[in-house]
Amino acid sequence: MTDLSLTDQTISVIIPTLNEAKTLPLTLNKIQTITNIEVVVVDGGSLDATVQIAESLGAKVVNSTAGRSHQMNLGADVARGDILLFLHADTCLPTEFDRLIRQALQYSGVIAGAFELKIDGVNPGLRIVEWGVKWRSRLFQMPYGDQAIFLRSSIFHEIGGFPDLPIMEDFEFIRKLKRHGQIAIVPAAVLTSDRRWRKLNICRTTLINQLIILGYLLKVPPARLAYWYRSWGK
């Protein structure tokens, strides 16, 4: 059973930013050629040219305090689209992402979705990370924010948006969504920057990520987890 009206619905792409002048142009240029798309950049107080670049490339810019969950919720509040797509500023969407999103949301029982992940780097270890993300997403329906989560605007507001957390907001958001329906994984990949893996190396980045998830599941306060994440990432 499909909902053919989805083909006519607008997609709002919501991008939280903070000093993303180097990455944002490529991300926005990949979207500009698509029709029936609204782009909302929610800036958390950038000190570089992020805001000017976003405006020059046709995005609606909203000023915000820093904090990814707050920025994404604010973007959803001002977005006019029937479908919301949350995109990291250093991540490029695949060709025909709009068609793929609408197609995924047509299936009965599907409440939201995300893309597969490809990391823009040549290190063979990144292919292992991609493989792990693929099977985690498909087996457990647990995509993370760097996979460009999308869903109907009505569902987003019905479940209360992203939780007000300093970290793990995407993890908790997906857990909440899973209680309402299925999470589709689109068989096409977003391309995300390898900058964190390159800065910290692959093993350390993966270890930090898994420790943060474990800490969250063990009820360590999110503020402490966010502090550890920033400290370990230096």
LINBEL-V149681 format. One record per backbone hydrogen bond with DSSP energy under -1.0 kcal/mol. CO is the residue of the C=O (numbers start at 1). NH is the residue of the N-H. If there is no record, write none. Layout:
co=CO nh=NH
co=CO nh=NH
//
This chain:
co=3 nh=6
co=4 nh=7
co=5 nh=8
co=6 nh=9
co=10 nh=82
co=10 nh=83
co=11 nh=38
co=12 nh=85
co=13 nh=40
co=14 nh=87
co=15 nh=42
co=17 nh=44
co=20 nh=24
co=23 nh=27
co=24 nh=28
co=25 nh=29
co=26 nh=30
co=28 nh=31
co=28 nh=32
co=31 nh=34
co=36 nh=11
co=38 nh=13
co=39 nh=60
co=40 nh=15
co=41 nh=62
co=42 nh=17
co=43 nh=64
co=49 nh=53
co=50 nh=54
co=51 nh=55
co=52 nh=56
co=53 nh=57
co=54 nh=59
co=55 nh=58
co=60 nh=41
co=62 nh=43
co=67 nh=71
co=68 nh=72
co=69 nh=73
co=70 nh=74
co=71 nh=75
co=72 nh=76
co=73 nh=77
co=74 nh=78
co=75 nh=79
co=82 nh=153
co=83 nh=12
co=84 nh=151
co=85 nh=14
co=88 nh=91
co=90 nh=193
co=92 nh=191
co=94 nh=97
co=96 nh=100
co=97 nh=101
co=98 nh=102
co=99 nh=103
co=100 nh=104
co=101 nh=105
co=107 nh=110
co=109 nh=182
co=112 nh=184
co=113 nh=150
co=114 nh=186
co=116 nh=190
co=118 nh=192
co=119 nh=121
co=123 nh=126
co=125 nh=129
co=126 nh=130
co=127 nh=131
co=128 nh=132
co=129 nh=133
co=130 nh=134
co=131 nh=135
co=132 nh=136
co=133 nh=137
co=134 nh=138
co=135 nh=139
co=136 nh=140
co=137 nh=141
co=144 nh=147
co=145 nh=148
co=147 nh=115
co=149 nh=86
co=150 nh=113
co=151 nh=84
co=152 nh=156
co=153 nh=157
co=154 nh=158
co=155 nh=159
co=156 nh=161
co=163 nh=165
co=168 nh=172
co=169 nh=173
co=170 nh=174
co=171 nh=175
co=172 nh=176
co=173 nh=177
co=174 nh=178
co=177 nh=180
co=177 nh=181
co=182 nh=111
co=182 nh=112
co=184 nh=114
co=186 nh=188
co=188 nh=116
co=190 nh=118
co=191 nh=92
co=192 nh=120
co=194 nh=198
co=195 nh=199
co=196 nh=200
co=197 nh=201
co=201 nh=205
co=202 nh=206
co=203 nh=207
co=204 nh=208
co=205 nh=209
co=206 nh=210
co=207 nh=211
co=208 nh=212
co=209 nh=213
co=210 nh=214
co=211 nh=215
co=212 nh=216
co=213 nh=217
co=214 nh=218
co=215 nh=220
co=216 nh=219
co=221 nh=225
co=222 nh=226
co=223 nh=227
co=224 nh=228
co=225 nh=229
co=226 nh=230
co=227 nh=231
co=228 nh=232
co=229 nh=233
co=231 nh=234
//
